Amino acid sequence: PKKKHQLFGGIYNGIGKNAKLKSTIYDEDILSQYKKCGNLKFLESHISLESQMKFGLMYSIEQQRIIIPIRDIFGNIAGVKSRRNYETDNPDDPKYVFECPTSKSMILYGAYENYQHLMNADRIVIGEAEKFVLAADSYQYNSAVAIMGNTLSSEQAKILLSFNAKEYCFMLDEGLDLSVTYQNAKLLKSFAAMRECKVTFFNWQNSLCVGEKESPTDGGRENFYYILDNEIEPIENLTENEDYEIYDLPGTYSLFGESEDENAANNFLKYENPDAVIVVCDATALERNLNLVLQIMTVSDRVVMCLNLMDEAKKGGME
């Protein structure tokens, strides 16, 4: 039989089909430089010492920063985040930094610590930041996780659905465009197409309990339970907003080079969880461009390839 020609000799066979993102795992010894203790700043933000200990909060005496270990669903250290424990107007001294970077799109904060409460839960609430989970835990609401941002990733959606909860409730911060909540719910439902999946959301636009840019847990226990009882709505109450932000990344031929442009593109795709990636390819040099397309398919399952310079390609005899 005639031998079938394989693209690039078959070297890229399987890429994009079975490739999986992996989060970085750190040794537990990375935490030995910090002191295990609670802190007054979080206590003043309604986060009890018991919850601080449950989630392993620590303190850097040298840096004067609160240390928040980030664990994956198996309990491995997947990152370390810190929050400064002092006030400053210095723009070069951010409130939060990652002491050990983490692949946020691969992690649900609180999934490990709250695992037994999340499995088969009546309702899982989904917030943005770690403090959302810590405060909810302090209010004895243990089926809570955070997506460490405001955009749900495919991997996070799969983890959420693995808990087999009856309801998934997005409780994102006041002021965030509700179209973001809608897109998150749409993604979650897309992975639950073959099963019942009730999705609800916190409608901050009609809320009596949250201030400007506040999390639903910021106002204390009473406000939080009032929101749960009175300000949660079916996701069907939202209509789809088709507005999107488009980011023009530096031109590159590879995600794995060492140039500044290549690193910028790689970091954006890895940490910003874009809804989709559009790859503009030169039709006159398609083989070189396909290398980049295949690399991007290993980090995103929503890739659109566009061809330009088609007129030049036709002049060169390409169809």
Number of C-alpha atoms within 10 A of each C-alpha: 3 4 5 6 8 10 11 11 8 9 9 13 13 11 14 17 10 8 11 12 13 10 17 15 15 17 9 11 9 13 19 9 12 18 14 16 15 21 19 11 13 17 15 9 15 20 26 20 16 13 20 22 13 13 21 18 21 23 23 19 11 8 12 13 21 24 28 22 23 27 24 22 19 11 12 16 22 24 23 19 18 23 19 19 18 9 8 11 7 8 7 7 11 12 15 13 15 15 14 17 16 22 16 23 23 25 25 28 29 26 25 19 21 20 17 13 17 24 18 16 17 13 19 25 24 26 27 22 18 20 21 27 28 29 28 26 23 21 19 11 18 22 25 28 29 26 23 19 15 19 20 27 23 20 14 19 22 15 16 20 20 12 17 19 19 16 18 23 23 26 26 30 25 19 14 13 13 21 16 17 25 22 17 20 22 15 18 22 18 13 14 15 9 8 10 12 18 16 21 23 25 26 22 26 13 10 16 12 19 21 15 9 13 15 22 27 28 21 16 17 18 11 16 21 16 14 21 16 9 11 18 19 16 13 19 12 11 15 10 14 12 7 7 9 7 10 10 8 13 11 12 18 16 22 20 13 12 9 11 11 17 18 16 16 18 19 12 13 17 18 14 14 18 17 18 13 19 15 17 14 20 18 20 20 11 12 13 14 20 19 15 17 22 17 17 23 17 16 18 20 14 12 16 12 12 11 13 12 12 14 12 13 16 12 10 10 8 11 9
